[in-house]
Amino acid sequence: MKKGEKLMQRVLVSGYYGFGNAGDEAILIAIVDSLKKLKSNIEITALSADPLKTMEHYGINAVQRTSPLAIIREISRADLVISGGGGLLQDVTSNRSIPYYLFILYLAKKLNKKVMFYANGVGPVFREMNKRMIKLVGNMVDLITVRDEQSKKELENLGVTKPPIIVTADPAFVLKPIDDEMGYELLKKLNLTFTEGRPRIGVSVRPWNLNKSRETIAKACDYLVKSHNADIIFLPMQHPNDYYESLEVIKLMKESARVISEPLDPREVLWLCGKMDIIFGMRLHALIFGAMTEVPLVGLVYDPKVEYFLKRVDQPSAGRPGDLDLISLCNLLENALKSIPESKKILQGKKEELKLLAKENAQLAVNLLEENQ
């Protein structure tokens, strides 16, 4: 190695990658781009359900997230192990998430590696064993950043006291959409045309015991078509699950609606979200993408993280999917369409603030790495 040249440093990123979820993939791209912008001598490896796709799409190394040998090897090689954003530390969607993600960090600390929670969402956590695990591992790691104030409170309530807990923002806020030229090419490929003068409503649903709510969502979409000649476009964030859920709602509609039928890159989804007039959605990252592109939101709170985010960006909630009231929902959507200019102004300020906080995650990670040199 030449004099003055710095040794290549290795970062291992653990998260929900390789499953085709646009939100989690956006987090990975954002982490990779942010770290590489700040540090050139860095090699990044991700744990992924689809390592070949992850390597091909993001130009990083990737190994199978279920291979114990590959995981141990990558932890051993790493200078820093990151728990990479998203709602990894909760036991609502699965009881396997918390033990899986925390064991990787526990192992890393046992191998004397620097470890960071990188803009994690925390909670809800119901099971006692999971609470104890978070307390144990949380007090071992070197640094914790969380994406909202409530995640910090959750960690403090669970007894995490040792490392500093810094409230930042979701890593995806640093992501840039594809440019307009690529965007309009994408519309051609998808055979999607926009009619000027028709308000475009981006709808994001996910499988979540919607049952009766599907009908309410369908009727609200019908109302917007009849009263505003709206163009309803369903934006699946995870294929094929959200796509099939979108079709279930469309089947119940009397008016016509469209759905994006193929998986897209997160930057493409971000561009599409930016072309909507409002976004009515369940998925957190559909709402985050709306806020990033200054598109007014109406959120459906299937998880507390959605409510926290809506409050943070000062946008309305339609409440829980199971408790939807058609008249209230139509009024909310009507108000969102009427107050687009005011909402855009609010989101412009929030977006800049959250983008700065999202950048802070990478700077803190690089500071940790440089302590090793």
VONU-345133 format. One record per residue (C-alpha): residue number from 1; x, y, z; residue in one letter. Coordinates in nm, 2 decimals, always signed. Example, Ala and Ser with C-alpha at 12.3 -4.5 7.8 and 13.67 -1.06 7.14 Angstrom:
! residues 2
<node n="1" x="+1.23" y="-0.45" z="+0.78" res="A"/>
<node n="2" x="+1.37" y="-0.11" z="+0.71" res="S"/>
//
This chain:
! residues 373
<node n="1" x="+0.00" y="+0.00" z="+0.00" res="M"/>
<node n="2" x="+0.13" y="+0.34" z="-0.10" res="K"/>
<node n="3" x="+0.22" y="+0.59" z="+0.18" res="K"/>
<node n="4" x="-0.08" y="+0.81" z="+0.27" res="G"/>
<node n="5" x="-0.33" y="+0.56" z="+0.12" res="E"/>
<node n="6" x="-0.60" y="+0.46" z="+0.36" res="K"/>
<node n="7" x="-0.69" y="+0.10" z="+0.42" res="L"/>
<node n="8" x="-1.02" y="-0.01" z="+0.26" res="M"/>
<node n="9" x="-1.28" y="-0.04" z="+0.53" res="Q"/>
<node n="10" x="-1.57" y="-0.28" z="+0.53" res="R"/>
<node n="11" x="-1.93" y="-0.22" z="+0.63" res="V"/>
<node n="12" x="-2.19" y="-0.50" z="+0.67" res="L"/>
<node n="13" x="-2.56" y="-0.39" z="+0.64" res="V"/>
<node n="14" x="-2.83" y="-0.61" z="+0.78" res="S"/>
<node n="15" x="-3.20" y="-0.54" z="+0.70" res="G"/>
<node n="16" x="-3.51" y="-0.66" z="+0.51" res="Y"/>
<node n="17" x="-3.34" y="-0.66" z="+0.17" res="Y"/>
<node n="18" x="-3.40" y="-0.87" z="-0.14" res="G"/>
<node n="19" x="-3.77" y="-0.91" z="-0.08" res="F"/>
<node n="20" x="-3.88" y="-0.66" z="-0.35" res="G"/>
<node n="21" x="-4.02" y="-0.41" z="-0.09" res="N"/>
<node n="22" x="-3.96" y="-0.07" z="-0.24" res="A"/>
<node n="23" x="-3.94" y="+0.10" z="+0.10" res="G"/>
<node n="24" x="-3.66" y="-0.13" z="+0.23" res="D"/>
<node n="25" x="-3.48" y="-0.13" z="-0.10" res="E"/>
<node n="26" x="-3.49" y="+0.26" z="-0.09" res="A"/>
<node n="27" x="-3.33" y="+0.24" z="+0.26" res="I"/>
<node n="28" x="-3.05" y="+0.02" z="+0.13" res="L"/>
<node n="29" x="-2.98" y="+0.25" z="-0.17" res="I"/>
<node n="30" x="-2.98" y="+0.55" z="+0.05" res="A"/>
<node n="31" x="-2.74" y="+0.40" z="+0.30" res="I"/>
<node n="32" x="-2.50" y="+0.29" z="+0.03" res="V"/>
<node n="33" x="-2.51" y="+0.63" z="-0.16" res="D"/>
<node n="34" x="-2.47" y="+0.83" z="+0.16" res="S"/>
<node n="35" x="-2.18" y="+0.63" z="+0.29" res="L"/>
<node n="36" x="-2.00" y="+0.63" z="-0.04" res="K"/>
<node n="37" x="-2.05" y="+1.00" z="-0.08" res="K"/>
<node n="38" x="-1.87" y="+1.06" z="+0.25" res="L"/>
<node n="39" x="-1.60" y="+0.79" z="+0.22" res="K"/>
<node n="40" x="-1.44" y="+0.66" z="-0.09" res="S"/>
<node n="41" x="-1.23" y="+0.38" z="+0.07" res="N"/>
<node n="42" x="-1.53" y="+0.17" z="+0.17" res="I"/>
<node n="43" x="-1.66" y="-0.17" z="+0.07" res="E"/>
<node n="44" x="-2.03" y="-0.24" z="+0.15" res="I"/>
<node n="45" x="-2.19" y="-0.59" z="+0.19" res="T"/>
<node n="46" x="-2.56" y="-0.64" z="+0.25" res="A"/>
<node n="47" x="-2.74" y="-0.95" z="+0.38" res="L"/>
<node n="48" x="-3.01" y="-1.02" z="+0.12" res="S"/>
<node n="49" x="-3.28" y="-1.27" z="+0.03" res="A"/>
<node n="50" x="-3.16" y="-1.23" z="-0.33" res="D"/>
<node n="51" x="-2.79" y="-1.16" z="-0.32" res="P"/>
<node n="52" x="-2.74" y="-1.16" z="-0.70" res="L"/>
<node n="53" x="-3.01" y="-0.90" z="-0.76" res="K"/>
<node n="54" x="-2.88" y="-0.69" z="-0.48" res="T"/>
<node n="55" x="-2.53" y="-0.69" z="-0.62" res="M"/>
<node n="56" x="-2.65" y="-0.62" z="-0.97" res="E"/>
<node n="57" x="-2.88" y="-0.34" z="-0.87" res="H"/>
<node n="58" x="-2.67" y="-0.15" z="-0.62" res="Y"/>
<node n="59" x="-2.31" y="-0.23" z="-0.71" res="G"/>
<node n="60" x="-2.22" y="-0.37" z="-0.37" res="I"/>
<node n="61" x="-2.14" y="-0.71" z="-0.23" res="N"/>
<node n="62" x="-2.43" y="-0.93" z="-0.10" res="A"/>
<node n="63" x="-2.46" y="-1.26" z="+0.07" res="V"/>
<node n="64" x="-2.76" y="-1.49" z="+0.16" res="Q"/>
<node n="65" x="-2.92" y="-1.36" z="+0.48" res="R"/>
<node n="66" x="-3.01" y="-1.72" z="+0.59" res="T"/>
<node n="67" x="-2.66" y="-1.86" z="+0.55" res="S"/>
<node n="68" x="-2.50" y="-1.88" z="+0.90" res="P"/>
<node n="69" x="-2.15" y="-1.94" z="+0.75" res="L"/>
<node n="70" x="-2.17" y="-1.64" z="+0.51" res="A"/>
<node n="71" x="-2.31" y="-1.42" z="+0.79" res="I"/>
<node n="72" x="-2.02" y="-1.51" z="+1.04" res="I"/>
<node n="73" x="-1.76" y="-1.47" z="+0.76" res="R"/>
<node n="74" x="-1.89" y="-1.12" z="+0.67" res="E"/>
<node n="75" x="-1.92" y="-1.01" z="+1.04" res="I"/>
<node n="76" x="-1.56" y="-1.13" z="+1.09" res="S"/>
<node n="77" x="-1.44" y="-0.92" z="+0.79" res="R"/>
<node n="78" x="-1.64" y="-0.61" z="+0.88" res="A"/>
<node n="79" x="-1.51" y="-0.29" z="+1.05" res="D"/>
<node n="80" x="-1.87" y="-0.17" z="+1.11" res="L"/>
<node n="81" x="-2.20" y="-0.37" z="+1.13" res="V"/>
<node n="82" x="-2.51" y="-0.17" z="+1.06" res="I"/>
<node n="83" x="-2.87" y="-0.26" z="+1.15" res="S"/>
<node n="84" x="-3.01" y="-0.08" z="+0.84" res="G"/>
<node n="85" x="-3.32" y="+0.13" z="+0.89" res="G"/>
<node n="86" x="-3.68" y="+0.02" z="+0.86" res="G"/>
<node n="87" x="-3.91" y="-0.13" z="+1.12" res="G"/>
<node n="88" x="-3.68" y="-0.42" z="+1.21" res="L"/>
<node n="89" x="-3.74" y="-0.41" z="+1.58" res="L"/>
<node n="90" x="-4.11" y="-0.50" z="+1.62" res="Q"/>
<node n="91" x="-4.30" y="-0.82" z="+1.67" res="D"/>
<node n="92" x="-4.63" y="-0.74" z="+1.50" res="V"/>
<node n="93" x="-4.55" y="-0.87" z="+1.15" res="T"/>
<node n="94" x="-4.33" y="-1.16" z="+1.27" res="S"/>
<node n="95" x="-4.19" y="-1.30" z="+1.59" res="N"/>
<node n="96" x="-3.87" y="-1.40" z="+1.41" res="R"/>
<node n="97" x="-3.76" y="-1.05" z="+1.32" res="S"/>
<node n="98" x="-3.62" y="-0.93" z="+1.65" res="I"/>
<node n="99" x="-3.42" y="-1.25" z="+1.74" res="P"/>
<node n="100" x="-3.28" y="-1.26" z="+1.38" res="Y"/>
<node n="101" x="-3.17" y="-0.90" z="+1.36" res="Y"/>
<node n="102" x="-3.04" y="-0.88" z="+1.71" res="L"/>
<node n="103" x="-2.84" y="-1.20" z="+1.70" res="F"/>
<node n="104" x="-2.64" y="-1.06" z="+1.41" res="I"/>
<node n="105" x="-2.56" y="-0.75" z="+1.62" res="L"/>
<node n="106" x="-2.49" y="-0.95" z="+1.93" res="Y"/>
<node n="107" x="-2.24" y="-1.17" z="+1.74" res="L"/>
<node n="108" x="-2.08" y="-0.86" z="+1.60" res="A"/>
<node n="109" x="-2.02" y="-0.72" z="+1.94" res="K"/>
<node n="110" x="-1.88" y="-1.05" z="+2.06" res="K"/>
<node n="111" x="-1.63" y="-1.03" z="+1.77" res="L"/>
<node n="112" x="-1.54" y="-0.68" z="+1.89" res="N"/>
<node n="113" x="-1.69" y="-0.50" z="+1.59" res="K"/>
<node n="114" x="-1.84" y="-0.15" z="+1.59" res="K"/>
<node n="115" x="-2.21" y="-0.18" z="+1.57" res="V"/>
<node n="116" x="-2.48" y="+0.09" z="+1.49" res="M"/>
<node n="117" x="-2.86" y="+0.09" z="+1.48" res="F"/>
<node n="118" x="-2.90" y="+0.31" z="+1.16" res="Y"/>
<node n="119" x="-3.23" y="+0.51" z="+1.17" res="A"/>
<node n="120" x="-3.42" y="+0.21" z="+1.30" res="N"/>
<node n="121" x="-3.79" y="+0.21" z="+1.37" res="G"/>
<node n="122" x="-3.86" y="+0.05" z="+1.71" res="V"/>
<node n="123" x="-4.19" y="-0.10" z="+1.83" res="G"/>
<node n="124" x="-4.45" y="-0.21" z="+1.90" res="P"/>
<node n="125" x="-4.28" y="-0.49" z="+2.10" res="V"/>
<node n="126" x="-4.52" y="-0.72" z="+2.29" res="F"/>
<node n="127" x="-4.33" y="-1.03" z="+2.38" res="R"/>
<node n="128" x="-4.13" y="-1.02" z="+2.70" res="E"/>
<node n="129" x="-3.84" y="-1.22" z="+2.55" res="M"/>
<node n="130" x="-3.81" y="-0.97" z="+2.27" res="N"/>
<node n="131" x="-3.81" y="-0.68" z="+2.52" res="K"/>
<node n="132" x="-3.53" y="-0.84" z="+2.71" res="R"/>
<node n="133" x="-3.33" y="-0.91" z="+2.39" res="M"/>
<node n="134" x="-3.36" y="-0.54" z="+2.28" res="I"/>
<node n="135" x="-3.24" y="-0.42" z="+2.62" res="K"/>
<node n="136" x="-2.95" y="-0.66" z="+2.62" res="L"/>
<node n="137" x="-2.82" y="-0.59" z="+2.27" res="V"/>
<node n="138" x="-2.93" y="-0.22" z="+2.27" res="G"/>
<node n="139" x="-2.70" y="-0.16" z="+2.57" res="N"/>
<node n="140" x="-2.41" y="-0.34" z="+2.39" res="M"/>
<node n="141" x="-2.40" y="-0.14" z="+2.06" res="V"/>
<node n="142" x="-2.19" y="+0.17" z="+2.00" res="D"/>
<node n="143" x="-2.44" y="+0.41" z="+1.86" res="L"/>
<node n="144" x="-2.82" y="+0.42" z="+1.80" res="I"/>
<node n="145" x="-3.00" y="+0.65" z="+1.56" res="T"/>
<node n="146" x="-3.38" y="+0.61" z="+1.53" res="V"/>
<node n="147" x="-3.62" y="+0.75" z="+1.27" res="R"/>
<node n="148" x="-3.87" y="+0.91" z="+1.51" res="D"/>
<node n="149" x="-3.91" y="+1.03" z="+1.87" res="E"/>
<node n="150" x="-4.14" y="+0.74" z="+1.96" res="Q"/>
<node n="151" x="-3.87" y="+0.48" z="+1.87" res="S"/>
<node n="152" x="-3.64" y="+0.66" z="+2.11" res="K"/>
<node n="153" x="-3.90" y="+0.65" z="+2.39" res="K"/>
<node n="154" x="-3.96" y="+0.28" z="+2.32" res="E"/>
<node n="155" x="-3.59" y="+0.20" z="+2.36" res="L"/>
<node n="156" x="-3.57" y="+0.41" z="+2.68" res="E"/>
<node n="157" x="-3.88" y="+0.23" z="+2.82" res="N"/>
<node n="158" x="-3.72" y="-0.10" z="+2.74" res="L"/>
<node n="159" x="-3.42" y="+0.00" z="+2.95" res="G"/>
<node n="160" x="-3.16" y="+0.09" z="+2.68" res="V"/>
<node n="161" x="-2.94" y="+0.35" z="+2.85" res="T"/>
<node n="162" x="-2.58" y="+0.30" z="+2.74" res="K"/>
<node n="163" x="-2.52" y="+0.43" z="+2.38" res="P"/>
<node n="164" x="-2.64" y="+0.77" z="+2.28" res="P"/>
<node n="165" x="-2.99" y="+0.75" z="+2.11" res="I"/>
<node n="166" x="-3.02" y="+1.02" z="+1.84" res="I"/>
<node n="167" x="-3.34" y="+1.10" z="+1.66" res="V"/>
<node n="168" x="-3.28" y="+1.15" z="+1.29" res="T"/>
<node n="169" x="-3.51" y="+1.05" z="+1.00" res="A"/>
<node n="170" x="-3.57" y="+0.76" z="+0.76" res="D"/>
<node n="171" x="-3.26" y="+0.71" z="+0.54" res="P"/>
<node n="172" x="-3.48" y="+0.72" z="+0.22" res="A"/>
<node n="173" x="-3.51" y="+1.10" z="+0.25" res="F"/>
<node n="174" x="-3.17" y="+1.13" z="+0.07" res="V"/>
<node n="175" x="-3.29" y="+0.93" z="-0.23" res="L"/>
<node n="176" x="-3.33" y="+1.11" z="-0.57" res="K"/>
<node n="177" x="-3.59" y="+1.00" z="-0.82" res="P"/>
<node n="178" x="-3.51" y="+0.91" z="-1.18" res="I"/>
<node n="179" x="-3.50" y="+1.21" z="-1.41" res="D"/>
<node n="180" x="-3.81" y="+1.32" z="-1.61" res="D"/>
<node n="181" x="-3.68" y="+1.17" z="-1.94" res="E"/>
<node n="182" x="-3.65" y="+0.83" z="-1.78" res="M"/>
<node n="183" x="-3.98" y="+0.88" z="-1.61" res="G"/>
<node n="184" x="-4.17" y="+0.94" z="-1.92" res="Y"/>
<node n="185" x="-4.00" y="+0.64" z="-2.09" res="E"/>
<node n="186" x="-4.12" y="+0.44" z="-1.79" res="L"/>
<node n="187" x="-4.48" y="+0.56" z="-1.84" res="L"/>
<node n="188" x="-4.45" y="+0.44" z="-2.21" res="K"/>
<node n="189" x="-4.32" y="+0.10" z="-2.09" res="K"/>
<node n="190" x="-4.60" y="+0.07" z="-1.84" res="L"/>
<node n="191" x="-4.85" y="+0.18" z="-2.10" res="N"/>
<node n="192" x="-4.97" y="+0.45" z="-1.86" res="L"/>
<node n="193" x="-5.10" y="+0.78" z="-1.98" res="T"/>
<node n="194" x="-5.19" y="+1.09" z="-1.77" res="F"/>
<node n="195" x="-5.47" y="+1.32" z="-1.88" res="T"/>
<node n="196" x="-5.41" y="+1.68" z="-1.81" res="E"/>
<node n="197" x="-5.67" y="+1.84" z="-1.58" res="G"/>
<node n="198" x="-5.76" y="+1.51" z="-1.41" res="R"/>
<node n="199" x="-5.64" y="+1.50" z="-1.05" res="P"/>
<node n="200" x="-5.42" y="+1.19" z="-1.00" res="R"/>
<node n="201" x="-5.47" y="+1.00" z="-0.68" res="I"/>
<node n="202" x="-5.19" y="+0.75" z="-0.59" res="G"/>
<node n="203" x="-5.33" y="+0.47" z="-0.37" res="V"/>
<node n="204" x="-5.11" y="+0.24" z="-0.17" res="S"/>
<node n="205" x="-5.27" y="-0.07" z="+0.00" res="V"/>
<node n="206" x="-5.11" y="-0.37" z="+0.15" res="R"/>
<node n="207" x="-5.25" y="-0.71" z="+0.28" res="P"/>
<node n="208" x="-5.37" y="-0.64" z="+0.63" res="W"/>
<node n="209" x="-5.70" y="-0.81" z="+0.71" res="N"/>
<node n="210" x="-5.87" y="-0.53" z="+0.52" res="L"/>
<node n="211" x="-6.20" y="-0.71" z="+0.47" res="N"/>
<node n="212" x="-6.48" y="-0.45" z="+0.50" res="K"/>
<node n="213" x="-6.23" y="-0.17" z="+0.46" res="S"/>
<node n="214" x="-6.17" y="-0.27" z="+0.10" res="R"/>
<node n="215" x="-6.52" y="-0.18" z="+0.02" res="E"/>
<node n="216" x="-6.49" y="+0.16" z="+0.19" res="T"/>
<node n="217" x="-6.16" y="+0.23" z="+0.01" res="I"/>
<node n="218" x="-6.32" y="+0.13" z="-0.32" res="A"/>
<node n="219" x="-6.63" y="+0.35" z="-0.26" res="K"/>
<node n="220" x="-6.40" y="+0.65" z="-0.17" res="A"/>
<node n="221" x="-6.21" y="+0.60" z="-0.49" res="C"/>
<node n="222" x="-6.54" y="+0.58" z="-0.69" res="D"/>
<node n="223" x="-6.65" y="+0.91" z="-0.52" res="Y"/>
<node n="224" x="-6.33" y="+1.09" z="-0.63" res="L"/>
<node n="225" x="-6.38" y="+0.97" z="-0.99" res="V"/>
<node n="226" x="-6.75" y="+1.08" z="-0.99" res="K"/>
<node n="227" x="-6.70" y="+1.41" z="-0.81" res="S"/>
<node n="228" x="-6.36" y="+1.52" z="-0.95" res="H"/>
<node n="229" x="-6.31" y="+1.31" z="-1.26" res="N"/>
<node n="230" x="-6.00" y="+1.17" z="-1.07" res="A"/>
<node n="231" x="-5.75" y="+0.93" z="-1.22" res="D"/>
<node n="232" x="-5.70" y="+0.65" z="-0.96" res="I"/>
<node n="233" x="-5.36" y="+0.48" z="-0.98" res="I"/>
<node n="234" x="-5.27" y="+0.20" z="-0.74" res="F"/>
<node n="235" x="-4.90" y="+0.20" z="-0.65" res="L"/>
<node n="236" x="-4.79" y="-0.14" z="-0.51" res="P"/>
<node n="237" x="-4.48" y="-0.10" z="-0.29" res="M"/>
<node n="238" x="-4.41" y="-0.47" z="-0.26" res="Q"/>
<node n="239" x="-4.48" y="-0.71" z="-0.55" res="H"/>
<node n="240" x="-4.68" y="-0.93" z="-0.58" res="P"/>
<node n="241" x="-4.85" y="-0.89" z="-0.24" res="N"/>
<node n="242" x="-4.96" y="-0.52" z="-0.28" res="D"/>
<node n="243" x="-5.05" y="-0.58" z="-0.64" res="Y"/>
<node n="244" x="-5.30" y="-0.85" z="-0.56" res="Y"/>
<node n="245" x="-5.44" y="-0.65" z="-0.27" res="E"/>
<node n="246" x="-5.48" y="-0.35" z="-0.51" res="S"/>
<node n="247" x="-5.67" y="-0.58" z="-0.75" res="L"/>
<node n="248" x="-5.91" y="-0.69" z="-0.47" res="E"/>
<node n="249" x="-6.00" y="-0.32" z="-0.41" res="V"/>
<node n="250" x="-6.03" y="-0.25" z="-0.78" res="I"/>
<node n="251" x="-6.27" y="-0.54" z="-0.82" res="K"/>
<node n="252" x="-6.51" y="-0.37" z="-0.57" res="L"/>
<node n="253" x="-6.50" y="-0.04" z="-0.76" res="M"/>
<node n="254" x="-6.77" y="+0.07" z="-1.00" res="K"/>
<node n="255" x="-6.55" y="+0.32" z="-1.18" res="E"/>
<node n="256" x="-6.22" y="+0.24" z="-1.35" res="S"/>
<node n="257" x="-5.88" y="+0.25" z="-1.19" res="A"/>
<node n="258" x="-5.53" y="+0.14" z="-1.28" res="R"/>
<node n="259" x="-5.25" y="-0.05" z="-1.11" res="V"/>
<node n="260" x="-4.88" y="-0.07" z="-1.17" res="I"/>
<node n="261" x="-4.85" y="-0.43" z="-1.27" res="S"/>
<node n="262" x="-4.47" y="-0.48" z="-1.24" res="E"/>
<node n="263" x="-4.21" y="-0.43" z="-0.97" res="P"/>
<node n="264" x="-4.02" y="-0.10" z="-1.01" res="L"/>
<node n="265" x="-3.69" y="+0.03" z="-0.88" res="D"/>
<node n="266" x="-3.75" y="+0.26" z="-0.57" res="P"/>
<node n="267" x="-3.62" y="+0.56" z="-0.76" res="R"/>
<node n="268" x="-3.89" y="+0.49" z="-1.03" res="E"/>
<node n="269" x="-4.16" y="+0.46" z="-0.76" res="V"/>
<node n="270" x="-4.04" y="+0.78" z="-0.61" res="L"/>
<node n="271" x="-4.07" y="+0.96" z="-0.95" res="W"/>
<node n="272" x="-4.42" y="+0.82" z="-1.00" res="L"/>
<node n="273" x="-4.53" y="+0.93" z="-0.65" res="C"/>
<node n="274" x="-4.41" y="+1.28" z="-0.74" res="G"/>
<node n="275" x="-4.65" y="+1.28" z="-1.04" res="K"/>
<node n="276" x="-4.96" y="+1.24" z="-0.81" res="M"/>
<node n="277" x="-5.17" y="+1.52" z="-0.68" res="D"/>
<node n="278" x="-5.24" y="+1.34" z="-0.35" res="I"/>
<node n="279" x="-5.13" y="+1.00" z="-0.21" res="I"/>
<node n="280" x="-5.38" y="+0.80" z="-0.01" res="F"/>
<node n="281" x="-5.19" y="+0.52" z="+0.15" res="G"/>
<node n="282" x="-5.11" y="+0.25" z="+0.40" res="M"/>
<node n="283" x="-4.74" y="+0.18" z="+0.32" res="R"/>
<node n="284" x="-4.51" y="+0.40" z="+0.52" res="L"/>
<node n="285" x="-4.27" y="+0.45" z="+0.23" res="H"/>
<node n="286" x="-4.55" y="+0.54" z="-0.01" res="A"/>
<node n="287" x="-4.62" y="+0.83" z="+0.23" res="L"/>
<node n="288" x="-4.25" y="+0.91" z="+0.27" res="I"/>
<node n="289" x="-4.21" y="+0.92" z="-0.11" res="F"/>
<node n="290" x="-4.51" y="+1.15" z="-0.12" res="G"/>
<node n="291" x="-4.36" y="+1.38" z="+0.14" res="A"/>
<node n="292" x="-4.02" y="+1.38" z="-0.04" res="M"/>
<node n="293" x="-4.19" y="+1.50" z="-0.36" res="T"/>
<node n="294" x="-4.41" y="+1.75" z="-0.18" res="E"/>
<node n="295" x="-4.73" y="+1.55" z="-0.26" res="V"/>
<node n="296" x="-5.01" y="+1.59" z="+0.00" res="P"/>
<node n="297" x="-5.10" y="+1.28" z="+0.20" res="L"/>
<node n="298" x="-5.39" y="+1.10" z="+0.36" res="V"/>
<node n="299" x="-5.26" y="+0.81" z="+0.56" res="G"/>
<node n="300" x="-5.42" y="+0.48" z="+0.67" res="L"/>
<node n="301" x="-5.27" y="+0.38" z="+1.01" res="V"/>
<node n="302" x="-5.22" y="+0.00" z="+1.00" res="Y"/>
<node n="303" x="-4.91" y="+0.05" z="+1.23" res="D"/>
<node n="304" x="-4.82" y="+0.32" z="+1.48" res="P"/>
<node n="305" x="-4.51" y="+0.41" z="+1.26" res="K"/>
<node n="306" x="-4.75" y="+0.55" z="+1.00" res="V"/>
<node n="307" x="-4.93" y="+0.77" z="+1.26" res="E"/>
<node n="308" x="-4.59" y="+0.90" z="+1.39" res="Y"/>
<node n="309" x="-4.48" y="+1.00" z="+1.04" res="F"/>
<node n="310" x="-4.81" y="+1.17" z="+0.95" res="L"/>
<node n="311" x="-4.78" y="+1.38" z="+1.27" res="K"/>
<node n="312" x="-4.42" y="+1.47" z="+1.19" res="R"/>
<node n="313" x="-4.51" y="+1.60" z="+0.85" res="V"/>
<node n="314" x="-4.84" y="+1.75" z="+0.96" res="D"/>
<node n="315" x="-5.06" y="+1.55" z="+0.73" res="Q"/>
<node n="316" x="-5.40" y="+1.40" z="+0.80" res="P"/>
<node n="317" x="-5.48" y="+1.04" z="+0.91" res="S"/>
<node n="318" x="-5.79" y="+0.85" z="+0.81" res="A"/>
<node n="319" x="-5.75" y="+0.63" z="+1.11" res="G"/>
<node n="320" x="-5.71" y="+0.25" z="+1.13" res="R"/>
<node n="321" x="-5.81" y="+0.05" z="+0.82" res="P"/>
<node n="322" x="-6.07" y="-0.15" z="+1.03" res="G"/>
<node n="323" x="-6.25" y="+0.16" z="+1.16" res="D"/>
<node n="324" x="-6.29" y="+0.35" z="+0.83" res="L"/>
<node n="325" x="-6.60" y="+0.56" z="+0.79" res="D"/>
<node n="326" x="-6.69" y="+0.64" z="+0.43" res="L"/>
<node n="327" x="-6.83" y="+0.99" z="+0.48" res="I"/>
<node n="328" x="-6.53" y="+1.10" z="+0.69" res="S"/>
<node n="329" x="-6.29" y="+0.94" z="+0.45" res="L"/>
<node n="330" x="-6.44" y="+1.12" z="+0.15" res="C"/>
<node n="331" x="-6.44" y="+1.45" z="+0.34" res="N"/>
<node n="332" x="-6.07" y="+1.40" z="+0.42" res="L"/>
<node n="333" x="-5.98" y="+1.33" z="+0.06" res="L"/>
<node n="334" x="-6.19" y="+1.62" z="-0.06" res="E"/>
<node n="335" x="-6.01" y="+1.85" z="+0.19" res="N"/>
<node n="336" x="-5.67" y="+1.72" z="+0.07" res="A"/>
<node n="337" x="-5.76" y="+1.80" z="-0.29" res="L"/>
<node n="338" x="-5.88" y="+2.15" z="-0.19" res="K"/>
<node n="339" x="-5.57" y="+2.24" z="+0.02" res="S"/>
<node n="340" x="-5.30" y="+2.11" z="-0.22" res="I"/>
<node n="341" x="-5.11" y="+2.45" z="-0.23" res="P"/>
<node n="342" x="-5.10" y="+2.49" z="+0.15" res="E"/>
<node n="343" x="-5.00" y="+2.12" z="+0.20" res="S"/>
<node n="344" x="-4.72" y="+2.15" z="-0.05" res="K"/>
<node n="345" x="-4.58" y="+2.45" z="+0.14" res="K"/>
<node n="346" x="-4.58" y="+2.26" z="+0.47" res="I"/>
<node n="347" x="-4.42" y="+1.95" z="+0.30" res="L"/>
<node n="348" x="-4.15" y="+2.17" z="+0.14" res="Q"/>
<node n="349" x="-4.01" y="+2.27" z="+0.48" res="G"/>
<node n="350" x="-4.06" y="+1.93" z="+0.64" res="K"/>
<node n="351" x="-3.88" y="+1.76" z="+0.35" res="K"/>
<node n="352" x="-3.57" y="+1.97" z="+0.38" res="E"/>
<node n="353" x="-3.55" y="+1.93" z="+0.75" res="E"/>
<node n="354" x="-3.59" y="+1.55" z="+0.73" res="L"/>
<node n="355" x="-3.33" y="+1.53" z="+0.45" res="K"/>
<node n="356" x="-3.07" y="+1.69" z="+0.67" res="L"/>
<node n="357" x="-3.15" y="+1.46" z="+0.95" res="L"/>
<node n="358" x="-3.13" y="+1.16" z="+0.72" res="A"/>
<node n="359" x="-2.78" y="+1.27" z="+0.61" res="K"/>
<node n="360" x="-2.67" y="+1.28" z="+0.97" res="E"/>
<node n="361" x="-2.71" y="+0.90" z="+0.99" res="N"/>
<node n="362" x="-2.43" y="+0.84" z="+0.74" res="A"/>
<node n="363" x="-2.20" y="+1.10" z="+0.90" res="Q"/>
<node n="364" x="-2.23" y="+0.94" z="+1.24" res="L"/>
<node n="365" x="-2.16" y="+0.59" z="+1.08" res="A"/>
<node n="366" x="-1.85" y="+0.73" z="+0.91" res="V"/>
<node n="367" x="-1.73" y="+0.89" z="+1.24" res="N"/>
<node n="368" x="-1.76" y="+0.54" z="+1.40" res="L"/>
<node n="369" x="-1.56" y="+0.39" z="+1.13" res="L"/>
<node n="370" x="-1.29" y="+0.65" z="+1.15" res="E"/>
<node n="371" x="-1.25" y="+0.57" z="+1.52" res="E"/>
<node n="372" x="-1.11" y="+0.24" z="+1.40" res="N"/>
<node n="373" x="-0.83" y="+0.39" z="+1.19" res="Q"/>
//
